[in-house]
Amino acid sequence: MVKKIEVGDVLIGKVTGIQPYGAFVALDEQTQGLVHISEITYGFVKDVNDFLSVGEDIEVKVLEVDEEQKKISLSIRELQEVPYYRKKESHPRRSLQDRVDEVDADGFRILKDKLKDWIEQSGQ
């Protein structure tokens, strides 16, 4: 590695290869890192090619440097704004039995009322 690259550095690199698990990025003539598929963007990434192209210049943040293995982990996602996820409205939780009783009570009440009518009708 020519220049000392440290965790937290933000660099411009060129995508040199794309694999199903991520993209290789050249940081200089001798240094290359990997942007894992999970570090491309927030949300689900099915295909790296939908987000990156070979030859494209991208901005990346250094997540990890393993000088022994000569591996550098990079992230594009770390440089993006965290998306706002709207939380579902919370309703008081009811037990399954409470929900079943509520539905059954209406169903049986209706049948009970109809049963009286059926009995009267059959007696005629």
N, C-alpha and C positions, 0 to 999 in steps of 0.2 A: 504494500500500500504506500503510495507516494506521499499523500497528505494525511496527517493524523485526523481521522474521522472519529468523532465522539458521539455518544448517546445524546440525543436532543438536537443535534445539528440539523438545520433545514438546508437542503441542497437541491440543485437542479440536475437531473439525470436524463438519460436517453433510454427508452425501452429497447432492449436488444433481443428479447425473446419472450414468448408467451406460452405457458403451460397450463393445464387444467387447474393446477394448484396455485398459480400466481404468475407474476411477471418479473423477469430479470431486468435490472436497470444498471447501466454503466454510469458510474459517478465520475470517473476520469478514465484515462487510457488503460490503467491497470487494475482499477477497483470496480467491482460489481456487487450489487446487493439484490435481495429478493423482496418484493412486495407480495406477501401472502394474500390469497384471495379474500381472506377475512379482513384485510387491512386496506382494501381498495376504496370502499365507501360504507356508509351506514346502510343497514338493511341487507337483504339477501342478494348475493351475486351468483348467478347460475353459470355465466360464461364470462371469463375475463375479457374476451374479445369485444364484448358489448361496451366496455369502458376504456380499454387501452388498445393502442396499435403499435406495432414494431416501428421504430424510428421516431416516435413521438417524444418530445421533451416534456418532462413532468417534474413537479415539485414534490419532494419527499422529505419525511422526517426520519431520522435514524432512531430506531427503537433499541437495537442491541448490536454490539460489535464483539465478535469472537475472533480475536487475532490468531489464536492457536489454530482454529479451523479455517481461518480466513473467510468467515461468513459475516454478512451484514444484513440485519433484518430492517426493512424499511416500511413506512406507512404513508399512504396518501390520506387515509381517513382521519388521522390525527390532526391534519391541517384543515379539516372541514368543520363547519359549524355543526354542533350536535342538533339533529332535527327535533322538533317539538312533537311529541307523541301525545295525542289527546287521550286522556284516561277515560275509561268507560265510567258512566255514572254508577255509583255504588248504591245498591238497594239492600235493605236489611236481608240477611240470609235467613232463609227458612229451611227447615229440614225437609228431606224428601217425603217423610211421612206426613208432615203438615200439608205439603202440596197435594199428595195423594188423597188425604182425608178431605181436603177442600173440593177437589174434583169429584170424588166418589159421593160426597154428601149431596151435591147437586144432582148427580146421576141417579142415586137411589131415591132421592126425594121425588123426582119426576116419575120414576117407575112406581113408587108407592102410590102416588096420586093416580096414575094410570091403572094400577091394579084394581083400585076401587071401581073405576069405570068399567073395567073388563068383567069384574065379578057381577056388577049390576046388569051389564049387557048379556052375559051368559044366562042369567036367571030369567030372561024374558022369553 
